[in-house]
Amino acid sequence: MSYIDGFVVPVPAGNKEAYRRSAEKMTAICKRLGATRMVECWGDDVPDGKVTDFKRAVDAKEGETVVFSWIEWPSKEVRDKGNKAMMEDPAMKDMDMPFDGKRMIYGGFATLLDTAR
């Protein structure tokens, strides 16, 4: 089964194109390190919740859009090796992040059900 790294981040709406360019660079790095797929989703219908929601999870401010993304890896072992290599990759030092990374939430997830397989 595949292993997923999931991310939710608030991005200033005016940085949409810069974010897309950054995501393309990140995709190239991740694929080189073993990722099989990367998906970036720009918030389009992100409702306010009664108790919690995506916006509150990342403390999104006025004018920011919530981005939901994930990286698919063939296994946790490949992901762990890829993440370690990524932290040492010189290309990461030149990466311009068009968002406040301190408010990003992320985690690794073991696949429980995947209807595409």
ZIRARA-V802114 format. One line per field, one symbol per residue. phi: phi as a letter, one per 40 degrees, with the letter a starting at -180 (. if undefined). Layout:
# ZIRARA-V802114
phi->???
This chain:
# ZIRARA-V802114
phi->.cbbcbbbacbddccdcccdccccccccccccchcbabbbbcdbbbccccbaaccccbfccdgbbcbbaabbbcaccccccccccccbcdccccccccacccbcbaabbccbaaccb
